[in-house]
Amino acid sequence: MKIKIAIADDYKIFRDGLKVGLGADDNLEVVLEADNGEDLLMGLKEAEVDVIIMDLKMPIMDGAEATKEVRKLFSSIKVLVVTMYDDDKFIIHLMENGANGYLLKNADADEIRKSIYAVYENGYYFNDLVNKALLKKLVLKGNIKPSFNQEVEFTERELEVLKLICEEKTAAEIGKEIFLSPRSVEGIRTRLIEKVGVRNTAGLVMFALKKGIVN
């Protein structure tokens, strides 16, 4: 299994450093580089990409705008936002726009590798900065009101899958635990995303926290 990666960052020195850091892992392969959001979107039409490492501050089209476009055009690609900003409202806004995870630029190579595997396998990565406690505090205090469908009814099986997603389990692990094929688990995940009205798995976790489905 090779996870194919795109790096969108206007600093070549950052891209080069990242490639060196990721090169130590045989399962990770950088297949696309772009120095702005427009170049990234053009490149994604040709290259097969699993995970984008997305800088926010880029010329022509920034990372926030590019993340929205990626969500519309390439819904299966995971987006890891890498930035220098650690403002709470900003983080939640990005997650709502479809980012799967959030890293600060000073993250070390190990954390970046870990986050790539997490978004690839689980659909989201919350580090200490964007951990569940922070999301819960933000969402419950009402500082930020994520836009969820308000009246949602779940089957027992859907609730079971939602809780296991929040435990950072992969589709294969969930399937093993509740005796379903990974494909069936993915089907339930997709149904949950549609029901709740969020963009991805990270949004599902935010919803589950807001509604007290998980602690």
trRosetta pair geometry for C-beta under 8 A, 3 or more apart (Angstrom, degrees):
i j d omega theta_ij theta_ji phi_ij phi_ji
1 27 6.1 18 94 -146 80 106
2 27 5.9 -166 -116 -164 48 49
2 28 7.3 155 -162 -95 72 11
2 29 5.0 13 178 0 120 122
3 27 5.9 44 7 144 91 87
3 28 5.4 -22 63 -108 99 64
3 29 7.2 162 76 25 47 72
3 50 5.0 -104 -161 67 73 146
3 51 6.1 15 167 7 113 118
3 116 6.2 134 119 155 152 112
3 117 7.4 -137 -35 -91 161 57
3 120 5.2 -58 -123 -103 132 159
4 29 5.6 -29 -109 74 60 97
4 31 4.7 -7 -165 -1 102 134
4 47 7.4 -166 160 161 131 101
4 48 5.7 61 75 106 167 78
4 49 5.3 -127 114 -123 105 40
4 50 4.9 117 51 1 73 92
4 51 7.6 157 84 27 47 70
5 22 6.7 -81 45 -177 162 162
5 28 6.0 17 -16 -172 131 92
5 29 6.6 167 19 82 87 41
5 30 5.0 -48 78 -101 102 57
5 31 6.7 135 56 14 46 77
5 32 7.8 -147 112 41 44 76
5 49 7.0 55 -149 -150 10 90
5 50 7.0 -41 -71 56 51 86
5 51 5.2 -24 -110 73 77 92
5 52 7.5 142 -164 -100 62 27
5 53 6.5 21 -175 -11 111 101
5 116 6.8 -32 -94 -138 125 135
6 30 7.6 111 -103 -155 23 70
6 31 6.7 -51 -75 67 68 77
6 32 3.9 -17 -115 73 93 110
6 33 7.3 -178 -162 -78 66 28
6 34 6.9 14 176 4 108 104
6 40 6.5 109 154 -146 136 95
6 43 6.8 143 -135 108 130 129
6 44 6.9 -37 -67 -82 165 88
6 47 6.8 130 -83 96 111 140
6 49 4.5 -9 -25 -132 111 145
6 51 7.5 -169 28 96 70 46
6 52 4.6 -21 68 -112 104 77
6 53 7.2 -167 91 25 52 66
7 15 4.9 139 117 -129 140 91
7 18 5.7 144 -118 89 146 145
7 19 7.3 -98 -11 -60 154 86
7 30 6.1 -12 -12 -142 110 118
7 32 7.4 176 26 95 57 62
7 33 5.2 -9 63 -116 94 74
7 34 7.4 178 92 30 51 63
7 52 7.8 162 -88 -162 22 61
7 53 4.9 -11 -114 61 69 107
8 33 7.9 161 -84 -164 39 45
8 34 4.6 -13 -113 69 79 102
8 35 7.6 167 -161 -101 59 11
8 36 7.4 3 -169 152 99 5
8 37 6.6 58 -175 -90 143 50
8 39 7.7 159 -128 78 95 94
8 40 4.4 -6 -99 -81 128 136
8 52 6.1 13 -1 -176 112 108
8 53 7.1 180 28 86 66 55
8 54 5.0 7 57 -120 116 62
8 55 5.9 -137 107 24 72 80
8 58 6.7 -60 154 -54 95 161
8 63 6.7 146 105 -104 122 91
8 66 6.5 -148 151 129 165 164
9 14 4.9 -90 137 88 149 126
9 15 5.4 -179 62 -61 112 89
9 18 7.7 117 18 -2 149 145
9 35 6.9 -36 94 -124 36 56
9 53 7.5 -25 -34 112 112 95
9 55 3.9 100 -107 -22 77 135
9 58 7.0 -139 -137 -86 29 115
9 82 7.5 -31 -82 74 121 120
10 35 4.4 78 -118 -174 58 88
10 36 6.2 37 -82 -67 102 73
10 55 6.7 -121 6 82 72 150
10 57 7.6 -83 22 109 121 68
10 58 4.7 154 -34 -130 111 82
10 59 6.1 92 -103 8 151 87
11 14 4.1 70 88 4 110 108
11 15 6.9 173 95 -10 59 82
11 55 7.7 134 19 -92 90 166
12 15 5.4 -54 -150 38 39 113
12 16 6.0 40 153 -22 71 105
12 35 7.3 -32 -64 -92 76 119
13 16 5.8 -51 -144 36 29 112
13 17 6.3 31 155 -19 62 107
14 17 5.8 -56 -148 37 29 111
14 18 6.2 31 154 -21 64 109
14 55 7.4 80 105 -75 153 135
14 105 7.7 -58 -133 -151 131 108
15 18 5.7 -58 -149 37 28 112
15 19 6.3 31 153 -23 65 105
15 33 5.4 73 -165 -142 144 123
16 19 5.7 -52 -149 32 31 112
16 20 6.6 32 152 -19 63 103
17 20 5.8 -54 -154 33 32 111
17 21 6.4 31 150 -18 65 107
18 21 5.6 -55 -149 37 33 113
18 22 6.1 21 157 -11 68 110
18 30 7.8 114 113 -86 97 141
18 53 6.7 -168 -173 96 152 160
18 112 7.2 -123 -140 163 93 164
19 22 6.0 -60 -141 44 28 103
19 23 5.9 44 154 -40 63 106
19 30 5.2 -68 -115 6 93 159
20 23 5.6 -48 -146 20 27 121
20 24 7.9 38 155 -29 54 89
21 24 6.8 -50 -180 8 34 108
21 109 3.5 -148 -162 -116 117 118
21 112 6.5 55 125 61 137 138
21 113 7.6 -137 145 -47 97 99
22 25 6.1 -63 -172 38 55 103
22 28 4.7 -103 -180 116 102 137
22 30 6.3 107 84 -44 141 105
22 109 7.3 -152 -57 -155 49 100
22 112 7.2 -85 -74 114 92 120
22 113 6.7 160 -114 -88 70 89
22 116 7.7 69 -122 -22 116 163
23 28 7.8 -112 -80 85 23 102
23 30 8.0 -49 -70 2 79 111
24 109 7.3 62 29 155 131 143
25 28 4.5 49 89 15 111 110
25 113 5.7 135 -33 -133 153 129
28 113 6.9 -110 -37 -128 152 89
28 116 6.4 48 -111 118 126 158
30 33 6.9 34 165 -59 117 91
31 47 5.0 158 128 -167 111 126
31 48 7.0 -23 116 64 164 62
31 49 6.3 -155 66 -90 118 78
32 40 7.5 102 140 -137 124 65
32 43 4.6 132 -158 152 127 133
32 44 7.2 98 168 -74 174 57
32 47 4.4 -176 -61 57 123 168
32 49 5.9 -54 19 -79 132 125
33 43 8.0 -157 59 -125 29 169
34 37 7.6 93 128 -98 134 13
34 39 3.9 169 -153 103 104 104
34 40 3.8 -165 64 -70 163 69
34 42 7.9 143 -114 50 130 89
34 43 5.5 -141 -66 5 118 142
35 39 6.1 36 42 40 59 153
35 58 6.7 172 157 -153 53 116
35 59 7.7 10 134 41 92 96
36 39 5.2 94 56 11 73 102
36 40 7.1 -130 101 -9 38 92
36 58 4.5 167 -119 150 64 118
36 59 5.3 -67 -96 73 130 66
36 60 4.2 60 164 51 156 115
36 61 5.6 109 159 45 98 71
36 62 8.0 -53 -155 -81 83 30
36 66 8.0 -176 159 -64 55 136
37 40 5.3 -54 -149 33 35 118
37 41 6.4 33 157 -19 69 103
37 58 6.0 145 -24 80 79 132
37 60 6.7 -157 43 97 80 91
37 61 3.1 -96 63 104 117 106
37 62 6.2 3 -24 63 130 13
37 63 6.6 -174 -73 -86 109 32
37 65 5.8 106 129 84 177 95
37 66 3.0 -142 -133 -71 114 117
37 69 7.0 110 172 34 117 136
38 41 6.0 -54 -151 34 31 108
38 42 6.5 31 151 -17 64 105
38 60 5.1 -73 5 136 122 129
38 61 4.7 124 -38 9 79 124
38 66 7.9 -111 -39 -95 37 105
39 42 5.7 -55 -151 37 33 113
39 43 6.2 33 152 -20 67 109
39 60 7.8 82 -14 76 87 149
40 43 5.7 -61 -150 38 28 111
40 44 6.3 31 154 -26 65 106
40 52 7.0 68 -167 -143 130 134
40 54 7.8 50 -130 -113 167 93
40 66 5.7 48 64 -157 139 137
40 70 7.8 -43 129 -72 121 112
41 44 5.7 -49 -146 28 31 114
41 45 7.4 42 152 -29 58 94
41 61 7.7 -7 -5 78 121 158
41 66 6.7 -143 -46 -140 100 90
41 69 5.8 -36 -94 126 132 138
41 70 7.4 -134 -96 -74 85 71
41 73 7.0 71 -146 54 102 157
42 45 6.2 -51 -170 15 36 113
42 46 7.8 10 146 0 62 103
43 46 6.2 -70 -164 43 43 100
43 47 5.5 -2 161 12 84 118
44 47 6.3 -66 -115 56 32 86
44 49 6.0 -71 -122 21 84 131
44 70 7.2 176 -80 -117 172 89
44 73 7.4 108 104 109 136 123
44 74 5.6 -89 165 -44 137 154
44 77 7.2 -58 -143 -48 129 165
49 52 6.3 48 152 -65 137 81
49 74 7.7 29 65 168 104 153
49 77 5.6 31 99 -123 97 124
50 77 6.7 175 -172 -130 18 69
50 78 6.6 4 152 24 66 99
50 120 5.7 34 149 -119 125 106
51 77 7.1 168 -91 -171 21 76
51 78 4.7 -22 -109 71 75 102
51 79 7.7 167 -160 -85 60 21
51 80 6.2 23 -179 -6 105 110
51 116 5.3 132 112 -147 169 85
51 119 5.9 113 -120 88 117 121
51 120 5.7 -66 -54 -70 123 95
52 70 6.5 -101 14 -125 154 161
52 77 6.0 48 -16 157 104 119
52 78 7.2 -173 23 91 69 50
52 79 5.0 -14 62 -114 105 68
52 80 6.8 -175 88 30 52 69
53 80 5.2 -24 -109 74 60 108
53 82 5.6 16 180 -10 90 127
53 112 7.4 23 -117 -162 136 113
53 116 7.7 -42 -68 -87 104 104
54 63 4.5 131 157 -148 102 112
54 66 6.4 -169 -146 91 126 123
54 67 6.1 121 138 -72 169 95
54 79 5.4 0 -4 -166 137 97
54 80 6.6 156 18 76 81 48
54 81 5.2 -41 76 -105 101 56
54 82 6.6 153 71 19 42 76
54 99 7.6 -127 56 -118 134 103
55 58 5.6 108 91 -52 107 105
55 63 5.4 -149 98 -61 41 133
55 82 5.8 -41 -90 74 57 89
55 83 6.7 122 -156 -86 55 69
56 62 6.0 20 170 173 57 104
56 63 3.9 -99 -112 45 37 129
56 64 6.1 38 -147 -36 92 82
56 81 6.3 44 -62 -166 95 107
56 82 7.8 -151 -16 78 79 43
56 83 4.3 20 1 -98 121 126
56 85 6.8 -41 46 19 159 118
56 94 8.0 -73 -100 -100 120 136
57 62 6.3 -23 -121 -137 29 109
57 63 7.2 -30 -14 3 27 108
57 83 7.2 109 -8 -133 88 97
57 84 7.9 -22 3 22 128 102
58 61 6.9 -1 92 84 108 48
58 62 5.3 153 47 -122 73 50
58 63 6.0 102 6 -41 108 78
58 66 7.7 12 50 -15 134 138
61 65 5.1 -115 -171 89 88 127
61 66 5.4 112 131 -62 110 92
61 69 7.8 -3 172 1 143 146
62 65 5.4 92 59 16 72 102
62 66 6.8 -136 104 -5 35 96
63 66 5.4 -57 -138 42 33 113
63 67 6.1 41 158 -29 67 101
63 81 6.2 119 150 -132 135 94
63 83 7.3 -151 59 -73 156 113
64 67 5.8 -49 -152 27 28 113
64 68 7.0 29 149 -17 59 101
64 93 7.9 -3 -138 123 125 108
64 94 6.5 -102 -115 -105 88 87
64 97 6.5 44 -166 89 79 168
65 68 5.8 -52 -158 32 35 112
65 69 6.6 30 149 -15 66 107
66 69 5.6 -57 -149 39 35 112
66 70 6.2 40 152 -24 69 103
67 70 5.7 -50 -146 33 31 113
67 71 6.6 36 152 -22 62 103
67 79 5.2 128 -128 162 94 165
67 81 6.9 -17 -79 -77 141 109
67 94 6.8 35 80 -157 171 84
67 97 5.5 81 106 121 119 112
67 98 5.6 169 156 75 95 98
67 99 5.5 -28 -153 -69 146 81
68 71 5.8 -56 -157 31 30 114
68 72 6.7 25 150 -16 64 105
68 97 5.3 -61 -76 -174 84 109
68 98 6.6 132 -101 27 41 126
69 72 5.7 -56 -151 36 35 109
69 73 5.9 3 163 4 71 115
70 73 6.4 -72 -135 52 25 91
70 74 5.3 -47 -165 53 69 101
70 77 5.8 -88 180 77 112 123
70 79 5.8 122 88 -67 150 128
70 98 7.2 -176 79 116 91 135
71 74 7.9 -42 -68 61 9 59
71 75 6.4 43 -168 -110 48 66
71 79 7.8 -64 -58 -7 83 138
71 97 7.1 -151 -13 159 149 63
71 98 3.6 -68 -79 -143 137 172
71 199 5.6 -25 -151 -167 136 130
71 200 7.7 -111 -124 -38 107 112
72 75 7.7 -43 176 -69 5 83
74 77 4.4 18 129 5 115 120
78 100 4.4 -43 -161 20 90 160
78 101 7.6 28 168 7 109 102
78 119 4.0 146 167 148 144 114
78 120 6.1 -133 20 -79 152 49
78 123 7.0 -151 -105 -135 117 43
79 98 6.6 62 33 123 135 85
79 99 5.0 -95 99 -127 109 59
79 100 5.5 133 54 9 58 89
79 101 7.8 -176 100 35 52 67
79 119 7.8 -133 53 -174 26 152
80 99 7.4 90 -121 -170 18 94
80 100 6.4 -50 -72 69 59 92
80 101 4.7 -15 -119 70 79 104
80 102 7.5 -167 -164 -71 61 21
80 103 6.2 22 169 -1 103 113
80 112 8.0 117 142 -151 152 75
80 115 5.7 108 -134 136 138 119
80 116 6.7 -71 -30 -88 156 62
80 119 5.7 -143 -66 -10 99 158
80 125 6.8 7 -113 42 104 132
81 94 5.5 -36 -14 174 167 147
81 99 4.7 -25 -21 -139 117 142
81 101 7.1 -170 26 93 70 51
81 102 5.0 -10 64 -113 103 68
81 103 7.0 173 89 28 52 67
82 103 4.8 -18 -106 74 76 102
82 104 7.5 58 -157 157 66 7
82 105 5.9 96 164 -88 93 62
82 107 7.3 -107 -132 26 103 123
82 112 7.8 14 -96 -115 131 109
83 102 7.6 -38 28 -161 102 86
83 103 7.7 131 21 80 58 55
83 104 6.9 -57 76 -124 53 47
83 105 6.4 -64 141 -41 12 92
84 104 6.8 63 -124 -158 33 82
84 105 5.0 -20 -76 5 72 126
85 90 5.4 -59 136 116 129 162
86 90 8.0 151 153 64 9 124
86 91 7.4 14 -161 -53 46 118
86 104 6.0 -12 -73 -89 109 118
86 129 6.0 -100 -143 -151 110 127
87 90 3.9 74 77 7 100 120
87 91 6.9 -173 88 -16 51 83
88 91 5.8 -58 -154 29 30 111
88 92 6.6 20 157 -11 67 105
88 134 7.0 -145 -125 179 103 109
88 138 5.7 -173 175 -97 120 130
88 143 7.4 18 119 111 132 146
88 144 7.8 -150 136 -25 98 132
89 92 6.0 -57 -152 39 33 107
89 93 6.1 37 150 -24 66 109
89 138 8.0 176 -84 -150 52 128
89 143 7.2 -111 -85 141 93 111
89 144 6.1 167 -124 -77 74 123
90 93 5.6 -54 -148 34 28 115
90 94 6.5 27 154 -18 63 105
91 94 5.9 -59 -155 35 29 109
91 95 6.5 27 151 -18 65 106
91 102 5.5 66 -140 -163 96 176
91 129 7.3 -162 -107 140 150 101
91 130 5.5 -163 -179 -99 136 108
91 134 8.0 -1 91 133 152 132
92 95 5.6 -53 -148 36 35 112
92 96 6.3 36 153 -20 66 105
92 135 7.4 137 -97 -125 98 77
92 138 5.9 -154 -62 139 140 150
92 139 7.7 164 -126 -69 136 82
92 144 4.8 69 109 141 162 169
92 146 6.9 -119 179 -73 110 100
92 206 7.8 117 -141 -126 90 141
93 96 5.8 -57 -152 36 29 112
93 97 6.5 22 151 -14 63 109
93 144 7.9 -122 -55 -141 70 136
94 97 5.6 -60 -148 40 33 108
94 99 4.4 6 151 6 95 139
94 102 6.4 109 89 -91 138 119
95 98 7.9 151 179 15 28 10
95 99 5.5 -75 -92 61 41 93
95 102 7.2 -66 -64 -36 92 123
95 130 7.4 152 -63 -160 131 137
95 202 5.2 -124 -157 136 100 129
95 203 6.9 158 153 -75 90 66
95 206 6.5 129 133 -51 135 142
96 146 5.7 -163 -95 -131 115 93
96 147 7.1 85 -154 25 125 89
96 198 8.0 -101 -135 -144 60 88
96 199 7.3 109 179 6 38 122
96 203 7.0 90 -116 -102 48 103
96 206 8.0 -70 -78 60 75 172
97 199 7.3 6 156 1 17 164
98 199 4.1 -92 -94 137 82 152
98 200 5.9 96 -146 -9 67 118
99 102 6.2 66 133 -67 139 86
99 202 7.0 -34 95 51 59 165
100 119 4.3 99 120 -140 132 116
100 123 6.2 -123 -144 171 119 49
100 124 5.2 -137 -173 -104 76 52
100 125 6.6 60 131 14 84 81
100 200 5.9 -78 -92 125 85 153
100 201 7.1 39 -135 53 95 94
100 202 5.4 -178 -138 -29 46 126
101 115 5.3 170 141 -170 154 109
101 118 6.8 99 -81 91 150 114
101 119 5.0 -109 -8 -69 126 120
101 124 6.0 144 -67 -169 85 52
101 125 3.3 17 -111 55 139 96
101 126 7.0 -133 -126 -61 82 38
101 127 7.6 78 -170 -18 103 89
101 130 7.4 172 -155 62 58 145
101 202 7.2 -161 -61 -84 52 136
102 125 7.8 -169 23 89 48 87
102 126 7.9 20 35 -119 92 53
102 127 7.4 -123 78 23 71 99
102 129 6.6 -110 103 95 107 121
102 130 4.9 94 52 -29 119 147
103 107 4.5 -48 -177 -16 112 153
103 111 6.9 146 -134 127 120 111
103 112 6.4 71 -154 -100 167 74
103 115 5.8 -105 -65 -23 124 176
103 125 8.0 -2 -55 107 94 128
103 127 6.7 75 -103 -3 69 143
103 129 8.0 133 -125 37 32 140
104 107 5.5 135 65 -38 66 88
104 129 6.5 136 -28 -55 106 160
107 111 4.4 -113 -175 85 104 129
107 112 5.5 126 115 -56 120 84
107 115 7.6 -1 169 -8 157 140
107 127 7.7 -126 -111 -80 126 173
108 111 5.3 94 56 10 69 100
108 112 7.3 -133 103 -5 35 91
109 112 5.6 -57 -148 38 34 111
109 113 6.2 35 154 -20 68 105
110 113 5.8 -55 -149 36 30 110
110 114 6.2 31 153 -20 65 108
111 114 5.5 -52 -145 37 33 114
111 115 6.2 33 155 -21 66 106
111 127 6.7 41 -167 -114 119 140
112 115 5.8 -55 -147 36 30 111
112 116 6.6 35 152 -24 63 103
113 116 5.8 -54 -153 30 32 112
113 117 6.7 27 153 -13 65 104
114 117 6.0 -58 -155 38 32 108
114 118 6.3 31 151 -22 66 110
114 125 7.7 134 121 -142 77 132
115 118 5.4 -53 -144 36 34 114
115 119 6.4 26 161 -13 68 103
115 125 4.3 110 -146 163 79 166
115 127 6.9 -42 -87 -55 115 111
116 119 6.5 -57 -146 38 26 99
116 120 6.1 24 156 -18 62 114
117 120 5.7 -63 -145 41 28 112
117 121 5.8 5 166 -3 68 116
118 121 6.4 -67 -136 47 22 94
118 122 5.4 -32 -175 33 65 115
118 124 7.0 -50 144 99 100 38
118 125 3.9 103 95 -92 131 100
118 168 7.2 -39 -146 -155 103 112
119 122 7.1 -66 -107 60 18 75
119 123 6.6 9 -158 -167 53 11
119 124 6.3 29 -110 -108 70 10
119 125 5.0 -65 -52 -17 85 107
121 170 4.6 -55 169 -100 100 116
122 125 7.5 118 65 -67 115 64
122 165 7.5 136 -169 -159 90 69
122 168 5.3 -22 -127 -157 159 64
122 169 7.2 126 -114 75 105 19
122 170 5.9 -95 -79 -87 69 62
122 201 6.8 -164 144 126 67 157
123 165 7.6 -23 50 -159 128 108
123 189 7.6 174 -34 -175 162 142
123 200 6.0 -166 178 168 107 99
123 201 3.0 75 120 20 134 147
123 202 6.9 -147 134 -33 85 67
124 200 7.2 146 -69 124 96 108
124 201 4.9 -135 -26 99 105 102
124 202 3.9 143 -110 -78 123 79
124 205 6.0 -119 62 -1 168 139
126 130 4.5 -117 -144 105 78 88
126 131 5.2 121 144 -111 110 36
126 132 6.3 98 111 -48 158 63
126 135 7.2 -61 -133 -25 145 128
126 202 7.7 139 -57 -132 96 97
126 205 7.4 -136 -30 119 135 156
127 130 6.0 62 44 36 64 81
127 131 6.8 -72 112 -61 29 80
128 131 5.5 -15 -141 -36 30 120
129 134 7.3 -24 153 -3 35 168
130 134 6.2 -115 -144 71 30 136
130 135 6.8 50 180 -53 70 100
131 134 5.3 100 56 8 66 101
131 135 7.3 -132 104 -2 35 91
132 135 5.6 -56 -148 40 36 111
132 136 5.9 39 154 -24 70 107
132 166 7.9 77 -109 -171 137 97
132 205 7.3 -101 -107 167 96 115
132 209 6.2 -171 -164 -94 90 134
132 214 7.9 -69 -160 112 142 116
133 136 5.7 -54 -146 35 29 112
133 137 6.3 30 155 -21 64 105
134 137 5.8 -55 -149 34 29 110
134 138 6.3 24 155 -15 64 109
135 138 5.8 -60 -149 40 29 109
135 139 5.8 16 161 -12 68 114
135 205 7.4 40 112 123 168 99
135 206 5.8 -117 -176 -112 131 78
135 209 5.5 84 113 75 110 169
136 139 6.1 -62 -138 43 24 102
136 140 5.6 12 169 -10 66 118
136 209 4.7 -121 -90 -177 80 122
137 140 6.5 -59 -132 42 18 100
137 141 6.0 11 169 -14 59 116
138 141 6.5 -66 -145 37 17 103
138 143 5.4 -79 -156 55 67 116
138 144 5.3 4 162 27 103 113
139 142 7.9 32 165 -69 32 31
139 144 6.4 -54 -95 74 53 90
139 145 8.0 102 -147 -111 66 35
139 146 6.4 -25 -122 0 108 110
139 206 6.3 161 -77 -169 149 87
139 209 5.9 103 53 106 147 110
139 210 4.6 -97 155 -89 134 90
140 209 7.7 -99 -44 146 98 91
140 210 6.9 -176 -72 -127 65 55
142 145 6.4 10 -153 -70 66 92
146 198 7.8 12 161 -106 124 106
146 203 7.4 174 179 -145 139 84
146 206 5.5 76 -16 140 173 133
146 207 7.4 -116 99 -76 137 66
146 210 6.7 -126 44 -57 116 151
147 197 7.1 -83 128 120 83 118
148 152 7.6 -72 159 -18 106 132
148 196 5.6 -45 -151 180 98 83
148 197 5.9 137 -157 63 44 104
148 198 6.7 -16 -108 -59 80 95
148 207 5.1 127 -111 -113 141 104
148 210 6.9 180 -6 71 149 151
149 152 5.3 98 96 -62 107 105
149 195 6.8 -118 52 155 143 51
149 196 5.9 -167 31 -167 99 27
149 197 4.0 123 -30 -5 95 128
152 195 5.3 103 -148 153 116 101
152 196 5.9 7 -98 -95 165 58
154 158 4.1 -135 -166 88 99 122
154 159 4.7 122 116 -55 136 84
154 162 7.0 -52 -140 -9 159 140
154 192 7.6 24 -116 -113 114 90
154 195 7.3 117 -88 129 79 160
155 158 4.6 99 51 3 77 102
155 159 7.2 -142 91 -4 42 85
156 159 5.8 -57 -153 36 33 111
156 160 6.3 37 150 -24 66 106
157 160 5.5 -52 -150 32 32 116
157 161 6.5 30 153 -16 65 104
157 178 7.5 134 -144 164 82 144
157 188 6.7 -111 132 -121 101 142
158 161 5.8 -56 -150 37 32 109
158 162 6.2 35 152 -23 66 107
158 188 5.9 -165 -108 -167 67 107
158 191 6.9 -96 -113 99 118 118
158 192 5.9 157 -163 -82 103 98
158 195 7.7 24 -169 23 150 160
159 162 5.5 -53 -146 35 32 114
159 163 6.4 31 156 -19 65 103
159 213 7.1 -141 -148 -156 90 122
160 163 6.1 -57 -154 34 27 108
160 164 6.6 19 152 -13 62 110
160 178 5.9 114 139 -103 133 151
161 164 5.8 -61 -149 40 32 108
161 165 6.3 40 151 -26 67 102
161 174 6.1 65 -134 -178 76 140
161 178 7.3 -99 -76 31 74 159
161 185 6.2 172 -132 -146 122 79
161 188 4.6 112 14 120 175 138
161 189 6.7 -127 154 -67 129 68
161 192 6.9 -145 96 -43 117 140
162 165 5.6 -50 -150 29 31 115
162 166 6.7 30 152 -18 62 105
162 192 5.8 164 -82 -133 99 148
162 204 6.5 -137 -137 173 90 115
162 208 5.7 169 162 -90 110 126
162 213 6.3 -24 122 143 128 149
163 166 5.7 -57 -156 35 34 113
163 167 6.8 31 147 -19 64 104
163 208 7.4 161 -91 -152 50 142
163 213 6.7 -130 -81 148 82 101
163 214 5.9 149 -129 -77 74 108
164 167 5.4 -52 -152 33 40 112
164 169 4.8 -47 168 43 90 135
164 173 7.7 -168 173 107 118 94
164 174 4.5 124 123 -115 142 101
164 177 6.5 175 -121 67 145 147
164 178 7.4 -122 -31 -20 157 122
165 168 8.0 49 169 -68 37 20
165 169 6.9 -95 -94 52 26 82
165 174 7.2 4 -63 -80 63 144
165 189 6.7 129 -88 -112 137 102
165 192 7.9 -161 -5 80 158 164
165 201 6.2 -138 -175 -156 125 106
165 204 6.1 -10 115 111 148 135
165 205 6.9 -132 123 -73 100 85
165 208 7.9 166 77 -28 104 154
166 204 7.8 -127 -66 121 83 94
166 205 5.4 138 -109 -123 79 85
166 208 5.2 -110 -74 95 136 158
166 209 7.9 155 -133 -52 130 79
166 213 7.6 168 -28 101 156 102
166 214 4.4 -157 131 -27 163 168
169 173 4.1 -126 -170 92 99 125
169 174 5.0 126 115 -58 123 81
169 177 7.3 -21 -175 -3 161 140
170 173 4.7 96 51 7 75 101
170 174 7.0 -139 95 -5 38 87
170 182 7.9 -15 137 -128 90 116
171 174 5.7 -54 -146 37 31 111
171 175 6.2 36 154 -24 64 107
171 182 4.2 85 127 -157 107 89
171 185 4.3 160 -156 92 85 129
171 186 5.3 7 -128 -58 148 83
171 189 7.1 -79 -97 -20 105 141
172 175 5.7 -53 -148 34 28 115
172 176 6.5 32 153 -22 62 104
172 182 4.8 -19 -82 -87 60 125
172 185 8.0 -147 -53 39 22 151
173 176 5.8 -53 -151 32 31 113
173 177 6.5 28 153 -19 64 108
174 177 5.8 -62 -153 37 31 111
174 178 6.4 -16 167 18 69 107
174 180 7.4 -24 121 57 84 110
174 182 7.8 106 60 -117 88 64
174 185 4.8 126 89 -136 121 144
175 178 6.9 -81 -140 55 22 77
175 179 7.5 -13 174 169 58 4
175 180 4.7 -106 -134 80 74 70
175 181 5.7 -13 -147 168 137 11
175 182 4.7 -89 -25 -69 150 53
175 184 6.9 116 -113 56 105 95
175 185 4.9 -105 -64 -28 88 130
176 179 7.8 19 -172 -72 21 39
178 185 8.0 125 57 -91 114 105
180 184 4.2 -112 175 81 111 130
180 185 5.5 134 100 -53 123 82
180 188 7.9 25 140 -10 166 132
181 184 4.7 100 55 1 78 99
181 185 7.3 -140 97 -4 44 84
182 185 5.4 -53 -151 35 38 115
182 186 6.4 41 150 -21 68 102
183 186 5.7 -50 -150 34 33 113
183 187 6.6 39 148 -23 63 102
184 187 5.4 -49 -153 31 36 117
184 188 6.6 35 150 -18 66 101
185 188 5.8 -54 -153 35 34 109
185 189 6.3 38 148 -23 66 104
186 189 5.4 -50 -147 34 34 116
186 190 6.4 37 153 -21 65 102
187 190 5.8 -53 -151 34 30 111
187 191 6.5 30 150 -18 63 106
188 191 5.5 -54 -149 37 34 114
188 192 6.3 39 151 -24 66 103
189 192 5.7 -53 -151 33 30 113
189 193 6.5 32 151 -21 64 103
189 201 6.8 -19 -168 -92 119 99
189 204 7.6 -81 -156 -47 79 166
190 193 5.7 -52 -151 32 32 112
190 194 6.6 29 152 -16 64 105
191 194 5.8 -56 -151 38 32 110
191 195 6.1 32 153 -21 67 108
192 195 5.7 -56 -144 37 30 111
192 196 6.0 16 163 -9 67 112
192 204 5.7 49 129 -120 121 130
193 196 6.4 -61 -141 43 23 101
193 198 5.8 -97 -149 67 71 81
193 199 7.5 -32 -166 129 112 9
193 200 6.7 -3 -126 -117 131 18
193 201 7.4 -62 -81 -70 114 48
193 203 7.1 84 -133 73 84 117
193 204 6.3 -72 -87 -61 70 112
194 197 7.5 24 177 -72 29 44
196 203 6.9 162 110 129 128 104
196 204 6.1 137 37 -107 161 70
196 207 4.9 -34 -161 -103 139 172
198 202 8.0 -145 158 80 132 59
198 203 2.7 175 176 132 134 137
198 204 5.9 -163 58 -54 146 55
198 206 7.2 152 -120 54 148 109
198 207 6.1 -123 -39 -35 139 125
199 202 8.0 -11 74 58 89 92
199 203 5.3 122 38 -24 65 145
200 203 5.5 112 55 8 53 101
200 204 7.6 -96 119 -5 40 91
201 204 5.2 -46 -153 28 43 117
201 205 6.7 44 151 -20 69 97
202 205 5.8 -51 -156 32 35 111
202 206 6.7 37 147 -18 64 104
203 206 5.5 -52 -150 35 36 114
203 207 6.3 40 151 -22 67 104
204 207 5.5 -54 -151 34 32 114
204 208 6.3 33 152 -21 66 105
205 208 5.7 -52 -147 35 32 112
205 209 6.5 33 153 -18 64 105
205 214 8.0 -46 -151 47 69 138
206 209 5.9 -58 -153 36 30 111
206 210 6.3 31 152 -21 66 108
207 210 5.7 -55 -146 35 30 111
207 211 6.1 10 162 -4 67 113
207 213 7.8 17 120 16 74 130
208 211 6.3 -64 -141 47 25 99
208 213 4.1 -83 -154 62 78 117
208 214 4.8 30 146 14 115 103
209 212 7.7 33 180 -69 29 29
209 213 7.7 -65 -47 43 21 80
209 214 6.4 -45 -81 68 58 89
212 215 7.8 19 -155 -84 63 58
